[in-house]
Amino acid sequence: MNDEMRTRRDRRGALLKSIYDAADASVTEFVSAYDLAAAQGVEQEEARKAIAYLEEKGFLMVDDHRAGVVRITAGGIDAVELGSLQAGPDVA
């Protein structure tokens, strides 16, 4: 894995962790992923790509794509608590 890929993976993980923290590990709390990403110095376009990836993996549900409003899923909580973005929630 090259440095660029590692950086993207690390940023996705950091964003998911910040969503987990902001939602207090609750699947019912909606948060602004764009605001959380901006606080980490990540631009909105890069945040949008990370959100789309995390949604595709089943770690997030997006409520409002334009505003970046998301909630973490049970699979996302598990990924944070297990420290792994490697396997999606449907992979054993």
Stockholm file with secondary structure:
# STOCKHOLM 1.0

chainA/1-92         MNDEMRTRRDRRGALLKSIYDAADASVTEFVSAYDLAAAQGVEQEEARKAIAYLEEKGFLMVDDHRAGVVRITAGGIDAVELGSLQAGPDVA
#=GR chainA/1-92 SS CCHHHHHHHHHHHHHHHHHHHHTTTCTTCCEEHHHHHHHTTCCHHHHHHHHHHHHHTTSEEEEETTTTEEEECHHHHHHHHHTCCSSCTTCC
#=GC SS_cons        CCHHHHHHHHHHHHHHHHHHHHTTTCTTCCEEHHHHHHHTTCCHHHHHHHHHHHHHTTSEEEEETTTTEEEECHHHHHHHHHTCCSSCTTCC
//
